[in-house]
Amino acid sequence: MSAQAVPPAPAVHWSRSLRVRLLAVTLAGAAVAMALAGLVLSGLFREHVQQQFQAALQLQLDQITARLEFDAQGQPVIAAEALSDPRWLKPYSGLYWQVDAMAPDGRERAGVLRSRSLWDTSLALQVDALADGTVHVHEMTGPQGAPLLVLERTVRAEGVHAARWRLIVAADLQATQAATARFTGVLGLSLAVLLLLLVAAAWAQVAVGLKPLQALQRAVQDVQEARASQLQGSFPAEVQPLVDDFNAVLRRHGEVVERARTQAGNLAHALKTPLTVLENAACTRPPTDHPQLAALVREQVVVARRHIDWHLARSRVSASARLPGQRTPLQPVVDGLVRVMNKVHADRLVDISVEPSAVPLFFAGEAQDLQEMLGNLLDNACKWAQAAVRLQMQLLPAGSGAAQPQLVVAVEDDGPGIDAAQRDQALERGVRLDETVPGTGLGLAIVQDLAALYGGRLDLEPAGLGGLRATLTLPAASAH
């Protein structure tokens, strides 16, 4: 028989994963930090290079100012050979100087004097209100469309108060811009590599930090699969209180179950004692004047015992079913029940054969409940069998229609069997299909109810031996 299909567990959304949350927050924070660091460092480098470039150009302007002389007519004169930088003489070298005449009415004559590097062009600056000696800084487009940084200042010729001259020094910004671009590219690549290293470090940190949770998960699985009765292992100080509380809950739960079981047993024994007294009294020689009363008492005592056995079994299993840490080996229980059935039904000479499993099988529940279920099935098969009863055992691994491994035990006999129309009726409480066979009619019903409480089931079908095949499917426990 195949195990009952169990729908697959829903996929966990990524937002509920601690690993994803920690990595996402770390990645977002590191990315923002790297972006801000890139912007700040790139801006600082650009500003530093600009300041150094402007300072060098300021020295050139001071040199031009120092070499500026006036002839007898008050016209400016600069000796080219007195300038130290050879770029002044090379056409379009990227370093230029120029002298403009500033008229009192605000008009100007551009390029009264200029460096040879300007060749046949001149720098056209807009009129700027400059105080004498004040330096202004501009950016403009120069020869051949090159970007230039321009420094200018005005001076007056001695003795000629109306004559003002504007001294201009300019330099090409392309080399500076290229250096800044290279620095920004290297900086961006370096920060990207650093970000990857930080992400790898964060991954390692998360993996190490969450590793105790994996150990906790394995400990919980050990409890769930009956390999341990409590969480066992060494856990960090932050997780240990949770483990201690969980183990305390398991202990308290076990104590509650044990008390409930004891109370149910005490109640059953308290009721069975007066019932036994009543039955014994009714079974003695009944008085001739009340024969019907004695029969009624015996009948009601049997009914009461049925109900006590029924509810006692249900209460015991309801309290203990699916408790963590339960694990019962199947083979010893089967061997013990076979020995009992051989003695109980020795007069019928029924051959009970057991087909052993290739691997050890374990039931995820209590031994008493397993004995109750298999005992009822074997007893029922022996009562109806003509000569042979066969018991088979197998393990259905997880994934074969079930979320966890399933234990399947089949008991069949060579008796008359049960018609398909009567199989459901045979599982009803207190129903006996043949009154000539001793019993209370509770055996199969109890098995079905106990199996359901464990999440299993009981199926009835025709047997290969010719009679009835009862297949019991129960949760299996791990062998390790």
Phi, psi and omega in degrees: 000139177278150180290153180297131183296133179242126181299142181296149180293141180296145180294141180280128179293146185300330183290347180265003180269124176297321180299313181294319180298311182297317180292322180294316179295317180296315180297316180296314179297317180294321180296316178296318180296317179295320179296314179296320178297320178297315180296316182293312182294320178295318178295319178296319179295316180299317180295320179295314179297319179297318180294318178295320179295318180293323179296320177295321179290329176297322176296321177294320178295320177297323179294317178297317180298319181292329181272356181285128178228164180236139178276189184295332179274002179083015179270143183289146178219132176230121179281117184297325182289346179279348180273138189276333187274121181292345180293342178296334185263347182267124182302133177052043180283344182102359177230121189225152168223158183203148177239124178249145176270131180251112180281155180299332181277007177096346178282161182219158173244109184281141173073036175301318171228145177205160182286157178295335181296338176283345179057243183257019179244170175220158179274122182257099178259147175288154180297129183233130180284103183246134171283152182302130178085346181284138180256128174247149182242134179223164167236138182208175176261128185251206181302141179059025175072016181282141175287136183236148167257124188244132172243135181221151174208157178251146177225163178240145176279141181293132178083347177243090190287335183275347184268125177234145183230141178253122178262130184235132172232132182224150178218149182289132181268359188297317180296320179294317179295321178296318178297319178296319179295319178297317179298317180297319178296314179296321179296316179297317178296318180297317180292326177295317177297318178298321178297318178297319178296321178294321178295317178297318178296321178295321178298314179297320180296316180294319180297316179291319182293326183267357181301320176301330177292327175294320176297321177295321178296318178295322178296320177295320177296322177299319177292317182294324181266015172069020174276345179208152179268343178216166178291127182235144179140174178257125185233156178297164182298330180286335183261334185303319177302322177296318179296316180298317180295319180295317178296323177297320177296318178298318179296314180297322180295318177297322178294319179297317180297317181296320178295318180296320179295318179296317180295321179295318178295319179297318179295319180297314180295323179296326179279326183292328181298307177294331178294320178297319178299316180296318181295317179298320179294323181285333183277346175292173183301111184291147176294146184295338183270349180224053180292325182291327179295318180296317179297319180296319179297315180298318181296316182289329176296317178298317179297317180297319179296321177302312182295322179296312179299319181299305184288330177295317179295317181294317182294322180294315182287323178300326181281332188249346184299136175064023172290143178293148176088004181275134182199115183235123176293139186280317189300314179299324178295316179297314180300317179297318180292323179296318178298318179296315182295325178297327178282317183295320184250034182296328182289342183264351177055047178276130179272112179259113180250143181237126175267104184292155178276153180289336180234153176298137181246143181226139178264132179276068180186189184274149181297322182297320180290321178296319177297321179298314183289308181292326178298317178296319181293315180294319180296318179295318180294320180293326179295324186262344184291151174272315181211344189218141172228135182234136179240130180237146181227143175203164180243127174260115183291162177297144181102341179270055180092002182221152181283338179223163181301146182240140177260124183241122178237124180244130178239122181228156181225171180255028180280198184287342181077185180229134177297153181302325181290339183258356185293317178295324180293329181293338181271358180280149185292127174080005181271128176241118183286338179223111183289347181282343179267128183295150178149173182255352183079013182255348190303299182294325180295318178296317179300315181297318181292318180295318179297320179296323179295333176270002182085015179252200180198166177237129179240139177246134180203168178296145183262156176293336177282351179111342181259231183252139175245117178255117183252119182255122180248122184226159176292137180260147175259156180292150179277354183246000000 
